[in-house]
Amino acid sequence: MLYEALQFVIHLTSLITIAQSFLSSDRFCIILSSRLASNRSSVYGIPIQTVYQRFCGKNYTLHNRERWNLFHYLGGNGPWIEKSNARFGTYEMEGKPSKGCIVDQLSRHAERYPTKNAGARHLALLSRLESYTLNGSLSFLNNGDWTYFTPPTYPSFENLTTTSPYAGTLSAFTLGTKLRTRYPHLLPSQSSTEPQDTPINFWSASTPRDIETALYFADGLFGRDWSGSGTSPNSTVLPTARLHIIPEHLSQGGNTLTPGRSCPNYITDEIQGRDKGYSKLAEWQAIFSKPIAERLSAENPGLIDPSALASSTGFTPVEIYSMMEMCGFEILARGSDSDSELRPSSSFSSSSSSEFSSPWCGLFTRSEWEDFAYARDLLHFYRAGPGNQFSGVMGSLWLDAVSRLLVQDSKATKGGGGSGEIYASFVHDGDIVPVLAALGVFDEDDNEDGAGGEEQVMPTDRVKRERNWRTGDLVPMAGRIIIERLNCRTPHGWRYRDVRLWINDGWVGWVVDGRTAEEKRRLKRERKVYIPQMEVGRFRDMVKGMKEKFGRFGEACGLPGGMEESIKFLHQ
């Protein structure tokens, strides 16, 4: 009897040890954070916050920005910013991946000057205003007191910025060093004396700013001698990595990083294709710019509207939009004297522009900046985001290639032991947006305007205040998506391979159908819920389902027969 009691105590102690190990594990903490993010307050009457703090050793907080920050309202034309309102935390909150875990990036080029089209609009406006002596808030343009942030005769349009704390060259290098710090186990060992078998591949779209971003990124991630050019005194002249340039051309078909350039139907469809974003933008521009134009025109009644309409104000909607663009681009090129540009006044004062490193920033109120941000949201939402019928099929291309990588085992390197792989690609904001649309993580599917069906809608006659799609948070300059594969083993040998989604260093999580089997029989529409991570197999199945939902790339885009319909180059 005593022996049996002793055996029972031993078994009970073992079970308690296993339970304690699970309760303190990342897996358990992730489950709790999922419940907290879903607004679940308790488990069997015990507050989840209390349980999380007890077993995970920290308070759970839904990451939120604490104050109004202009950078979040520049619509992707400002410096890189961390994702606000990240559902499950940030890099800094979570720290490095757990020991024993390994990983699998898509990044926008770093901070740049305006595109040629935007720059031409800016210079045309400034040229028109040169003929006038301006009053009030625009008087900074008189007497050459202010100059454009790149020489108009030889502008650096579309190139990375190289000056200011927000220089694109610095931003790209910094990203490389940041990922090197977070994922050292994915890179060749610096202490190894043996040469690497094969260089690590990484990719870039063929536009010069994307290529330059990739090069500076590689300097930060791999070190100066990554290409084996021998530029360092201690160079081994053995390449660590190799950059592959993927043409942005129709001939690439589906084997591309830039599907918007190789989808003929998307390019030519003036109603539902890429032009849809510009038409929606114009509708809202005409509304939100009017009171601004009236205010500036009242200060300068002699201005003549180039449209020559007698009843019009002194500025067109596009000119007001261009003024607001110049705020962000000037910050990128010239930096800021202080953080004053982060907090414009809630009401306009004609003297406020002098408080900002870019006088254009202080020209507008917080409410007007929120209107501008919404204009940028409409552009991307309808051009290549959830409001465009081509977005899903374009975005699923890259996701399909990534899902095939994630089911593979990690590669063993000659430098010793197993090593994970890092895949980095550099593209444009218009190539990241379709990926987000395909994932559905920032959908606007409440259809507040009563559209019904599957169509996603954002109104163009007013700002939708409660919305998921915010361009400045999703694709700022140097914006990035990181899909992280965790290959983990618990202390008791339980192994799991999960996938996490990071957007601008914010742990976003996945959207899945939360219906039960019985609910699926009764309810046609999905009940979307967010989970912090999912198993690799489930991720692969989700991406496979995108082909059924969005169709095949070749068919949807009208590709000629014989062209590639998927990405073939993404491998090591």
C-alpha positions, 0 to 999 in steps of 0.5 A: 500500500505504501509502495503504491502511494509512493508511486502515485506521488511520483507520477503526480510530481511528474505531471505537475512538472510537465504542467509547470513547463507548459504553463511557462512556455511560449506556446501557453503565453501565445494562447493567453495573448490570443484570448486577451487580444480577442477581449476575453477577460477571464478563464473559469472566473480567473482574470486572464491578465492575472494568469498572463502576468503570473506565468509569462512574467509580464503584463499584456498590453495591446500596443498603441501609439500614445500621442498624435504623430504626423508621421502616421498621417503622411500616407507612406510619404514619410519616414519608416514607423513601427506598426501602431496597434499591433495585435500581439506586440512588437519586436521590442516587447517580445525580444528575440525568437526563443532558443531552438526556433528558426525563421523565413522578408518582403520590403519596400525600398527605403526613404526616397525623393518624390517620383518624377510625376509627383516632383513635376507637379510640385515644380509646376505649382512652385513655378506658378507661385513665383509670379506672385508676392504671397501673403500669410502662411505662404509668405515663406515662398517669397524672396527665395527664403525657401528652396525645393529640397532637391535642385530643380535643374538636376532633381534626384527624383526617385532616388534614395535620400542620402541626407538627414536622420531619415536618409534612405541609405541609412535606413536600409543599412539599419534594417540589415543590422537589425535583422542580423541582431535578431536572426544571427543563427540564420547567417554564416558564422563570423567565427567559421574559418571554412568558406561557405558552400554557396552564397545566400540569395536575395532579390530586388525589383529592377528599379534603381531605388530598390536595387540600392536599398538591397545593396545597403541592406546587405552591407548591414546584414552580411557585412561590407564584403558580402559580394566578395569584391575585396573592398575591406582590408580583411576581405576573404574575396569569397561572396557571402550573398548574391543579389538577383535583379528581377525585371519589372516587365510584362514578359516575366508573367507570374515569375515576378516580384512586381505583378502589377507590371505583368498583369495585362488586364489589371493595367488596361481595365480603366474601371476595375484595374489600377486606375480605380485607385486614382479615380477614388482619390480624385473624388475625395481630393475635390472634397477635402481640399476645398476648405483649405484652398478657400483659406489660402485663397483668402490670404492671397485673393490675386491668385488665379486658378489654372483651370480658369473657372470663375467660381473656383478658388486659387488652388486646384485639389491636386495643388493642395495635395501636392503641398501636403506631399512636400511636407513628408518628402522635405522631412526625408531630405532635410530631417527635423530640428525637433519633434514639433512636426509630430504634433501640428495644431488642432486649429490653424494659425498663419504663423505656425509654419515657422515651427516646423523643419518643413514649412509645408507641415505647419500649413495644415491642421490635424484634421486636414492631415487626417483627411490627407491620410485618408486620401492616401488610404483610398488610393492604395485600397482601391489601386491594389488593395482590398478594394481592387478585384485583382489584388488577391490574385497578384498578392497570392503569387509571393505567398504561394512561393513563401508557403512552399519554402516554409514546408521545407526543412532548414538547410544545413550549412558547411559552417557547422550544424543546421541553419535556417534560411533568410529570404529578402526581396525589395519591391515597391509599396504597390507590390506589398499592398496586394499581399496584405489584401490577399491575407485579409488582415486589414480588410474593410468588410463591414460594408457600412454603406450597405454594399452587401456581398463580398465587395469591400468599400471605403466611402469617398465623400467622408472619412471612415474613422474606424477603419483597418486600412491605414497606408501610413502604418502598412507601407511607409518608406522601408515598410516590410512584411516578415513571415517568421517560421518557428521550429520549436521543441519544448523541454519535454520533446514536443515539437511544433512548427508555426508561422508568425506575421510581422508588419513593420515590426508589429506582430499582427497575427493571422485572420482565420474563419472562426466558424465551427463545423456546425456554423459553417453548415448554417452560416455562409459568411465567414466569422473572422478571428485573429490568431497570433500564429498558425501551424505551417500546414495550416498556412500552406492550406490557407494559401492553396485556398487563395487559388480557389478564391482569387483564381489563377494568375494567368487567367485573371490577368489575361496572360498569353499562353506559355508564360509563367504563372508562378514564382520560380526564383525564390529559393536558396 
